[in-house]
Amino acid sequence: MPIPLTEESALSNVHADTKRVKLGTTIKQLTRLLAALDLAQGGRVLRPPTLSNSTTSLAIGAFSGIFNGLLWSLPAGTKALTATTHDVAQAQWASFRVSAKVITSGSGAQTVTLTVTITKSADVASEALAVAAVPALPSADDIDLGFFTVRGGDSTFFDATTNNLQSGAVTGMVVNFYPTTTMILESGETVRTLR
């Protein structure tokens, strides 16, 4: 249990060994806090977003993080797919990496903006192959938000600008969403799995 720093008189009546244990615990807590603040100088996702469909766009749930020492929270939004670039061939699969770059601007009260990128893999014969081919993050400064897979229809391709981003939008079309289970420890560092 943490010891309030204002209760000096309570410590004076405690046995010396107990004082050392309580002070040691307090020092460990302060060390962890300082380490967390140091990590916050890069970027870190604290609460990953959900991924789903919003008619022909990708819906990205609200999420929050720390970037350069600023705690930020971004509301849910959508990101449109791009014609031709995000189309998937008939009866083929593709994976789509969803990433974001956090940009701060201004001095004093800073503004945090987010640029979301959707990067498509090549079309392949199965979802397993599409998952294995999920594109890398566009740059070391991007934050991984997850990925999704799309199978083109049985008799027609998936048209990224006219077909709804949902299973069954055209016969045989399948869409699966895989939100991130990772977080960035510091801008450009390797990700680790959330537990």
PyRosetta script that sets phi, psi and omega in degrees:
from pyrosetta import init, pose_from_sequence

init()
pose = pose_from_sequence("MPIPLTEESALSNVHADTKRVKLGTTIKQLTRLLAALDLAQGGRVLRPPTLSNSTTSLAIGAFSGIFNGLLWSLPAGTKALTATTHDVAQAQWASFRVSAKVITSGSGAQTVTLTVTITKSADVASEALAVAAVPALPSADDIDLGFFTVRGGDSTFFDATTNNLQSGAVTGMVVNFYPTTTMILESGETVRTLR")
pose.set_psi(1, 128.8)
pose.set_omega(1, -179.3)
pose.set_phi(2, -62.7)
pose.set_psi(2, 147.2)
pose.set_omega(2, 178.9)
pose.set_phi(3, -99.8)
pose.set_psi(3, 121.5)
pose.set_omega(3, 175.8)
pose.set_phi(4, -60.1)
pose.set_psi(4, 134.2)
pose.set_omega(4, -176.1)
pose.set_phi(5, -66.9)
pose.set_psi(5, -17.7)
pose.set_omega(5, -178.4)
pose.set_phi(6, -84.7)
pose.set_psi(6, -5.5)
pose.set_omega(6, -176.4)
pose.set_phi(7, -98.1)
pose.set_psi(7, 54.4)
pose.set_omega(7, 179.7)
pose.set_phi(8, -61.3)
pose.set_psi(8, -36.6)
pose.set_omega(8, -178.5)
pose.set_phi(9, -65.8)
pose.set_psi(9, -32.6)
pose.set_omega(9, 178.8)
pose.set_phi(10, -67.3)
pose.set_psi(10, -34.6)
pose.set_omega(10, 178.2)
pose.set_phi(11, -70.6)
pose.set_psi(11, -31.1)
pose.set_omega(11, -177.1)
pose.set_phi(12, -66.3)
pose.set_psi(12, -23.6)
pose.set_omega(12, -180.0)
pose.set_phi(13, -95.0)
pose.set_psi(13, 5.0)
pose.set_omega(13, -177.2)
pose.set_phi(14, -98.3)
pose.set_psi(14, 143.9)
pose.set_omega(14, 177.9)
pose.set_phi(15, -57.2)
pose.set_psi(15, 147.0)
pose.set_omega(15, -175.3)
pose.set_phi(16, -56.6)
pose.set_psi(16, -41.2)
pose.set_omega(16, -179.9)
pose.set_phi(17, -65.4)
pose.set_psi(17, -38.7)
pose.set_omega(17, 178.4)
pose.set_phi(18, -66.1)
pose.set_psi(18, -39.2)
pose.set_omega(18, 176.7)
pose.set_phi(19, -58.4)
pose.set_psi(19, -45.5)
pose.set_omega(19, -178.5)
pose.set_phi(20, -61.9)
pose.set_psi(20, -42.0)
pose.set_omega(20, 179.7)
pose.set_phi(21, -64.4)
pose.set_psi(21, -47.6)
pose.set_omega(21, -178.6)
pose.set_phi(22, -65.6)
pose.set_psi(22, -42.3)
pose.set_omega(22, 178.5)
pose.set_phi(23, -67.3)
pose.set_psi(23, -37.0)
pose.set_omega(23, 177.0)
pose.set_phi(24, -62.3)
pose.set_psi(24, -41.3)
pose.set_omega(24, 177.5)
pose.set_phi(25, -63.9)
pose.set_psi(25, -43.2)
pose.set_omega(25, 179.4)
pose.set_phi(26, -63.5)
pose.set_psi(26, -41.4)
pose.set_omega(26, 178.6)
pose.set_phi(27, -64.1)
pose.set_psi(27, -40.9)
pose.set_omega(27, 177.7)
pose.set_phi(28, -62.0)
pose.set_psi(28, -41.4)
pose.set_omega(28, 178.4)
pose.set_phi(29, -63.9)
pose.set_psi(29, -42.4)
pose.set_omega(29, 177.8)
pose.set_phi(30, -65.1)
pose.set_psi(30, -39.1)
pose.set_omega(30, 178.1)
pose.set_phi(31, -62.2)
pose.set_psi(31, -43.3)
pose.set_omega(31, 177.7)
pose.set_phi(32, -63.2)
pose.set_psi(32, -41.0)
pose.set_omega(32, 178.9)
pose.set_phi(33, -63.5)
pose.set_psi(33, -44.1)
pose.set_omega(33, 178.8)
pose.set_phi(34, -64.4)
pose.set_psi(34, -38.8)
pose.set_omega(34, 177.6)
pose.set_phi(35, -63.8)
pose.set_psi(35, -40.8)
pose.set_omega(35, 178.8)
pose.set_phi(36, -64.6)
pose.set_psi(36, -40.3)
pose.set_omega(36, 178.5)
pose.set_phi(37, -66.2)
pose.set_psi(37, -36.3)
pose.set_omega(37, 177.9)
pose.set_phi(38, -64.9)
pose.set_psi(38, -42.8)
pose.set_omega(38, 177.5)
pose.set_phi(39, -62.2)
pose.set_psi(39, -31.6)
pose.set_omega(39, -176.4)
pose.set_phi(40, -68.2)
pose.set_psi(40, -8.2)
pose.set_omega(40, 177.5)
pose.set_phi(41, -71.0)
pose.set_psi(41, -22.3)
pose.set_omega(41, 172.8)
pose.set_phi(42, -91.5)
pose.set_psi(42, -137.0)
pose.set_omega(42, 176.9)
pose.set_phi(43, -127.1)
pose.set_psi(43, 147.5)
pose.set_omega(43, 179.9)
pose.set_phi(44, -152.7)
pose.set_psi(44, 131.0)
pose.set_omega(44, 174.6)
pose.set_phi(45, -86.6)
pose.set_psi(45, 124.2)
pose.set_omega(45, 179.5)
pose.set_phi(46, -94.0)
pose.set_psi(46, -35.2)
pose.set_omega(46, 179.6)
pose.set_phi(47, -134.9)
pose.set_psi(47, 105.3)
pose.set_omega(47, -177.4)
pose.set_phi(48, -66.7)
pose.set_psi(48, 153.7)
pose.set_omega(48, -179.7)
pose.set_phi(49, -84.0)
pose.set_psi(49, 163.2)
pose.set_omega(49, 169.2)
pose.set_phi(50, -90.6)
pose.set_psi(50, 155.8)
pose.set_omega(50, 174.9)
pose.set_phi(51, -120.7)
pose.set_psi(51, 136.4)
pose.set_omega(51, 178.3)
pose.set_phi(52, -159.1)
pose.set_psi(52, -174.3)
pose.set_omega(52, -179.8)
pose.set_phi(53, -99.7)
pose.set_psi(53, 152.5)
pose.set_omega(53, 172.8)
pose.set_phi(54, -138.6)
pose.set_psi(54, 85.8)
pose.set_omega(54, -170.8)
pose.set_phi(55, 49.2)
pose.set_psi(55, -114.2)
pose.set_omega(55, -177.2)
pose.set_phi(56, -89.9)
pose.set_psi(56, 3.7)
pose.set_omega(56, -178.9)
pose.set_phi(57, -112.0)
pose.set_psi(57, 165.0)
pose.set_omega(57, 173.2)
pose.set_phi(58, -88.0)
pose.set_psi(58, 129.8)
pose.set_omega(58, 175.7)
pose.set_phi(59, -96.3)
pose.set_psi(59, 129.6)
pose.set_omega(59, -179.6)
pose.set_phi(60, -117.9)
pose.set_psi(60, 120.0)
pose.set_omega(60, -178.6)
pose.set_phi(61, -69.0)
pose.set_psi(61, 164.1)
pose.set_omega(61, 178.4)
pose.set_phi(62, -60.5)
pose.set_psi(62, 145.5)
pose.set_omega(62, 174.6)
pose.set_phi(63, -152.2)
pose.set_psi(63, 166.9)
pose.set_omega(63, -175.8)
pose.set_phi(64, -138.7)
pose.set_psi(64, 164.8)
pose.set_omega(64, 179.7)
pose.set_phi(65, -171.5)
pose.set_psi(65, -170.8)
pose.set_omega(65, 176.9)
pose.set_phi(66, -125.0)
pose.set_psi(66, 135.2)
pose.set_omega(66, 176.4)
pose.set_phi(67, -141.0)
pose.set_psi(67, 122.2)
pose.set_omega(67, -178.2)
pose.set_phi(68, 48.6)
pose.set_psi(68, 43.7)
pose.set_omega(68, 176.5)
pose.set_phi(69, 82.0)
pose.set_psi(69, -1.8)
pose.set_omega(69, 179.3)
pose.set_phi(70, -100.2)
pose.set_psi(70, 129.6)
pose.set_omega(70, 172.9)
pose.set_phi(71, -83.5)
pose.set_psi(71, 126.9)
pose.set_omega(71, -179.1)
pose.set_phi(72, -133.7)
pose.set_psi(72, 157.3)
pose.set_omega(72, 176.9)
pose.set_phi(73, -139.6)
pose.set_psi(73, 130.6)
pose.set_omega(73, -178.6)
pose.set_phi(74, -115.0)
pose.set_psi(74, 136.2)
pose.set_omega(74, -178.8)
pose.set_phi(75, -72.6)
pose.set_psi(75, 165.4)
pose.set_omega(75, 176.3)
pose.set_phi(76, -61.4)
pose.set_psi(76, 151.8)
pose.set_omega(76, 179.2)
pose.set_phi(77, -158.4)
pose.set_psi(77, -174.6)
pose.set_omega(77, 178.8)
pose.set_phi(78, -129.6)
pose.set_psi(78, 157.2)
pose.set_omega(78, 175.8)
pose.set_phi(79, -134.6)
pose.set_psi(79, 121.0)
pose.set_omega(79, -179.5)
pose.set_phi(80, -73.8)
pose.set_psi(80, 146.8)
pose.set_omega(80, 172.8)
pose.set_phi(81, -82.4)
pose.set_psi(81, 161.3)
pose.set_omega(81, -176.1)
pose.set_phi(82, -103.4)
pose.set_psi(82, 133.0)
pose.set_omega(82, 178.7)
pose.set_phi(83, -54.5)
pose.set_psi(83, 141.8)
pose.set_omega(83, 178.1)
pose.set_phi(84, 67.3)
pose.set_psi(84, -53.3)
pose.set_omega(84, -178.8)
pose.set_phi(85, -57.6)
pose.set_psi(85, -38.4)
pose.set_omega(85, -176.1)
pose.set_phi(86, -105.4)
pose.set_psi(86, 9.5)
pose.set_omega(86, 176.1)
pose.set_phi(87, -69.5)
pose.set_psi(87, 151.0)
pose.set_omega(87, 177.2)
pose.set_phi(88, -124.0)
pose.set_psi(88, 132.3)
pose.set_omega(88, -176.6)
pose.set_phi(89, -62.8)
pose.set_psi(89, 157.3)
pose.set_omega(89, 178.4)
pose.set_phi(90, -53.5)
pose.set_psi(90, 129.2)
pose.set_omega(90, 176.8)
pose.set_phi(91, 58.4)
pose.set_psi(91, 20.9)
pose.set_omega(91, 176.9)
pose.set_phi(92, -112.7)
pose.set_psi(92, 162.2)
pose.set_omega(92, 178.8)
pose.set_phi(93, -113.2)
pose.set_psi(93, 152.3)
pose.set_omega(93, 171.3)
pose.set_phi(94, -147.7)
pose.set_psi(94, 152.2)
pose.set_omega(94, 174.7)
pose.set_phi(95, -110.4)
pose.set_psi(95, 153.1)
pose.set_omega(95, -176.3)
pose.set_phi(96, -130.6)
pose.set_psi(96, 111.5)
pose.set_omega(96, 176.6)
pose.set_phi(97, -78.2)
pose.set_psi(97, 131.9)
pose.set_omega(97, 177.1)
pose.set_phi(98, -109.9)
pose.set_psi(98, 122.7)
pose.set_omega(98, -179.3)
pose.set_phi(99, -137.6)
pose.set_psi(99, 165.2)
pose.set_omega(99, -178.8)
pose.set_phi(100, -140.4)
pose.set_psi(100, 148.9)
pose.set_omega(100, 173.6)
pose.set_phi(101, -118.5)
pose.set_psi(101, 125.0)
pose.set_omega(101, 179.5)
pose.set_phi(102, -90.5)
pose.set_psi(102, 129.6)
pose.set_omega(102, -179.1)
pose.set_phi(103, -125.3)
pose.set_psi(103, 126.8)
pose.set_omega(103, 176.2)
pose.set_phi(104, -107.6)
pose.set_psi(104, 145.7)
pose.set_omega(104, 178.5)
pose.set_phi(105, -143.7)
pose.set_psi(105, 158.2)
pose.set_omega(105, 179.8)
pose.set_phi(106, 93.0)
pose.set_psi(106, 166.5)
pose.set_omega(106, 175.3)
pose.set_phi(107, -120.2)
pose.set_psi(107, 156.1)
pose.set_omega(107, -174.7)
pose.set_phi(108, 73.5)
pose.set_psi(108, -113.3)
pose.set_omega(108, 176.4)
pose.set_phi(109, -76.5)
pose.set_psi(109, 100.9)
pose.set_omega(109, -175.6)
pose.set_phi(110, -83.8)
pose.set_psi(110, 151.9)
pose.set_omega(110, 176.1)
pose.set_phi(111, -101.4)
pose.set_psi(111, 133.5)
pose.set_omega(111, 177.6)
pose.set_phi(112, -107.2)
pose.set_psi(112, 123.8)
pose.set_omega(112, 174.8)
pose.set_phi(113, -122.0)
pose.set_psi(113, 160.6)
pose.set_omega(113, -174.6)
pose.set_phi(114, -130.1)
pose.set_psi(114, 132.3)
pose.set_omega(114, 174.3)
pose.set_phi(115, -111.3)
pose.set_psi(115, 116.1)
pose.set_omega(115, -179.1)
pose.set_phi(116, -96.8)
pose.set_psi(116, 136.8)
pose.set_omega(116, 178.5)
pose.set_phi(117, -123.5)
pose.set_psi(117, 137.8)
pose.set_omega(117, 173.5)
pose.set_phi(118, -115.3)
pose.set_psi(118, 119.8)
pose.set_omega(118, -177.7)
pose.set_phi(119, -114.4)
pose.set_psi(119, 123.7)
pose.set_omega(119, -175.9)
pose.set_phi(120, -96.0)
pose.set_psi(120, 143.3)
pose.set_omega(120, 173.0)
pose.set_phi(121, -83.5)
pose.set_psi(121, 177.4)
pose.set_omega(121, 171.6)
pose.set_phi(122, -71.3)
pose.set_psi(122, 156.3)
pose.set_omega(122, 175.0)
pose.set_phi(123, -72.3)
pose.set_psi(123, 138.4)
pose.set_omega(123, -179.1)
pose.set_phi(124, -136.7)
pose.set_psi(124, 174.9)
pose.set_omega(124, -171.2)
pose.set_phi(125, -82.4)
pose.set_psi(125, -17.8)
pose.set_omega(125, -176.7)
pose.set_phi(126, -146.0)
pose.set_psi(126, 163.3)
pose.set_omega(126, 178.0)
pose.set_phi(127, -67.3)
pose.set_psi(127, -36.2)
pose.set_omega(127, 178.3)
pose.set_phi(128, -58.2)
pose.set_psi(128, -42.8)
pose.set_omega(128, 177.7)
pose.set_phi(129, -66.9)
pose.set_psi(129, -37.0)
pose.set_omega(129, 178.4)
pose.set_phi(130, -65.7)
pose.set_psi(130, -41.8)
pose.set_omega(130, 178.9)
pose.set_phi(131, -64.2)
pose.set_psi(131, -40.0)
pose.set_omega(131, 178.5)
pose.set_phi(132, -66.5)
pose.set_psi(132, -23.0)
pose.set_omega(132, -176.5)
pose.set_phi(133, -103.5)
pose.set_psi(133, 17.9)
pose.set_omega(133, 179.7)
pose.set_phi(134, -54.6)
pose.set_psi(134, 127.0)
pose.set_omega(134, -178.1)
pose.set_phi(135, -60.8)
pose.set_psi(135, 151.4)
pose.set_omega(135, 175.8)
pose.set_phi(136, -70.3)
pose.set_psi(136, 165.0)
pose.set_omega(136, 173.7)
pose.set_phi(137, -61.4)
pose.set_psi(137, 142.0)
pose.set_omega(137, -178.7)
pose.set_phi(138, -59.3)
pose.set_psi(138, -33.4)
pose.set_omega(138, 177.7)
pose.set_phi(139, -151.4)
pose.set_psi(139, 164.8)
pose.set_omega(139, -179.6)
pose.set_phi(140, -64.5)
pose.set_psi(140, -20.1)
pose.set_omega(140, -179.4)
pose.set_phi(141, -87.8)
pose.set_psi(141, -5.6)
pose.set_omega(141, -179.4)
pose.set_phi(142, -79.4)
pose.set_psi(142, 149.6)
pose.set_omega(142, 177.8)
pose.set_phi(143, -103.2)
pose.set_psi(143, 130.9)
pose.set_omega(143, 179.4)
pose.set_phi(144, -75.3)
pose.set_psi(144, 122.7)
pose.set_omega(144, 177.1)
pose.set_phi(145, -106.5)
pose.set_psi(145, -2.3)
pose.set_omega(145, 179.8)
pose.set_phi(146, 118.5)
pose.set_psi(146, -164.9)
pose.set_omega(146, 178.5)
pose.set_phi(147, -152.5)
pose.set_psi(147, 169.9)
pose.set_omega(147, 173.3)
pose.set_phi(148, -141.8)
pose.set_psi(148, 158.7)
pose.set_omega(148, 178.1)
pose.set_phi(149, -119.1)
pose.set_psi(149, 149.1)
pose.set_omega(149, 178.3)
pose.set_phi(150, -134.9)
pose.set_psi(150, 136.4)
pose.set_omega(150, 171.2)
pose.set_phi(151, -108.6)
pose.set_psi(151, 129.6)
pose.set_omega(151, 175.0)
pose.set_phi(152, -63.2)
pose.set_psi(152, 160.6)
pose.set_omega(152, -178.0)
pose.set_phi(153, -66.1)
pose.set_psi(153, 168.1)
pose.set_omega(153, 179.7)
pose.set_phi(154, -63.0)
pose.set_psi(154, -37.9)
pose.set_omega(154, -175.0)
pose.set_phi(155, -123.3)
pose.set_psi(155, 6.2)
pose.set_omega(155, 178.3)
pose.set_phi(156, -153.1)
pose.set_psi(156, 158.5)
pose.set_omega(156, 179.4)
pose.set_phi(157, -77.6)
pose.set_psi(157, 163.9)
pose.set_omega(157, 173.2)
pose.set_phi(158, -83.4)
pose.set_psi(158, 117.1)
pose.set_omega(158, 178.4)
pose.set_phi(159, -94.1)
pose.set_psi(159, 111.2)
pose.set_omega(159, -172.8)
pose.set_phi(160, -61.4)
pose.set_psi(160, -21.9)
pose.set_omega(160, -177.3)
pose.set_phi(161, -103.5)
pose.set_psi(161, -13.0)
pose.set_omega(161, -179.5)
pose.set_phi(162, -119.3)
pose.set_psi(162, -28.1)
pose.set_omega(162, 179.2)
pose.set_phi(163, -83.7)
pose.set_psi(163, 139.0)
pose.set_omega(163, 174.6)
pose.set_phi(164, -64.1)
pose.set_psi(164, 145.0)
pose.set_omega(164, -179.7)
pose.set_phi(165, -84.9)
pose.set_psi(165, 67.6)
pose.set_omega(165, 180.0)
pose.set_phi(166, -154.1)
pose.set_psi(166, 151.1)
pose.set_omega(166, 178.1)
pose.set_phi(167, -57.9)
pose.set_psi(167, 137.8)
pose.set_omega(167, 177.8)
pose.set_phi(168, 82.8)
pose.set_psi(168, 2.1)
pose.set_omega(168, 178.2)
pose.set_phi(169, -57.7)
pose.set_psi(169, -37.0)
pose.set_omega(169, 166.7)
pose.set_phi(170, -129.9)
pose.set_psi(170, 153.1)
pose.set_omega(170, -175.3)
pose.set_phi(171, -53.9)
pose.set_psi(171, 125.2)
pose.set_omega(171, 177.6)
pose.set_phi(172, 87.6)
pose.set_psi(172, -5.8)
pose.set_omega(172, -179.9)
pose.set_phi(173, -75.3)
pose.set_psi(173, 136.1)
pose.set_omega(173, 179.7)
pose.set_phi(174, -129.8)
pose.set_psi(174, 136.9)
pose.set_omega(174, 176.5)
pose.set_phi(175, -130.1)
pose.set_psi(175, 129.9)
pose.set_omega(175, 177.1)
pose.set_phi(176, -128.4)
pose.set_psi(176, 137.5)
pose.set_omega(176, -178.3)
pose.set_phi(177, -109.7)
pose.set_psi(177, 137.1)
pose.set_omega(177, -179.1)
pose.set_phi(178, -130.7)
pose.set_psi(178, 85.3)
pose.set_omega(178, 179.8)
pose.set_phi(179, -64.6)
pose.set_psi(179, 157.5)
pose.set_omega(179, -176.7)
pose.set_phi(180, -64.8)
pose.set_psi(180, 146.8)
pose.set_omega(180, 171.0)
pose.set_phi(181, -118.9)
pose.set_psi(181, 22.0)
pose.set_omega(181, -178.3)
pose.set_phi(182, -124.7)
pose.set_psi(182, 164.6)
pose.set_omega(182, 174.4)
pose.set_phi(183, -140.4)
pose.set_psi(183, 150.7)
pose.set_omega(183, 177.1)
pose.set_phi(184, -81.8)
pose.set_psi(184, 128.7)
pose.set_omega(184, 176.3)
pose.set_phi(185, -77.7)
pose.set_psi(185, -41.9)
pose.set_omega(185, 180.0)
pose.set_phi(186, -155.0)
pose.set_psi(186, 147.7)
pose.set_omega(186, -177.1)
pose.set_phi(187, -49.8)
pose.set_psi(187, 122.4)
pose.set_omega(187, 178.7)
pose.set_phi(188, 88.2)
pose.set_psi(188, -9.2)
pose.set_omega(188, -180.0)
pose.set_phi(189, -84.2)
pose.set_psi(189, 167.2)
pose.set_omega(189, 177.3)
pose.set_phi(190, -68.8)
pose.set_psi(190, 149.1)
pose.set_omega(190, -179.7)
pose.set_phi(191, -84.8)
pose.set_psi(191, 157.8)
pose.set_omega(191, 173.5)
pose.set_phi(192, -129.6)
pose.set_psi(192, 155.1)
pose.set_omega(192, -177.5)
pose.set_phi(193, -75.9)
pose.set_psi(193, 136.6)
pose.set_omega(193, 174.8)
pose.set_phi(194, -73.4)
pose.set_psi(194, 144.2)
pose.set_omega(194, 179.4)
pose.set_phi(195, -115.4)
pose.dump_pdb("model.pdb")
